[in-house]
């Protein structure tokens, strides 16, 4: 079943609140990453960058390299869409 992209992004935002309540960094980081990806796909690039920055900040100390790599990949895409090639390169090197 296909869903309206804007509705999917709104739903993802509600999942962030639920993930915060769990107080589990990996769950919150993954949820933020998915929300950020949705924001990117719907053209809300600046908001996506903010959400993905938070995902990286949450995931970095959590110690899961795979989740952190995905958040960084999405964050690099946000910076690329914003025209910040230097930040994109710095993120991709990390």
Residue, then its C-alpha position, 0 to 999 in steps of 0.5 A: x500500500x502506497x502512502x502519501x509522502x507527507x503523511x509518512x513523514x508526519x508518522x515518522x515524526x510521531x515515532x521519534x517521540x515514541x523512541x525518545x520515551x524508550x530511552x534507547x539510543x540505538x532505537x532513537x538514532x535509527x528512528x531519527x535516521x528514517x525520519x531524516x530520510x523521509x524529509x530528504x525524499x519530500x524535499x525538506x532538506x534543511x529540516x532533514x539535515x537537522x534531524x540527521x545531525x541529531x541522529x548522528x549525535x545520538x548514534x555516535x556514542x551508542x557504538x553501532x558502526x552500521x547505524x552510524x554509517x547509515x545516518x552519516x550517509x543520509x546526512x551527507x546527502x542532505x549536505x549535498x542537496x544543500x550545496x555544501x560539497x565540503x561538508x559532504x566530503x568531510x562526512x563521507x570521509x568519516 
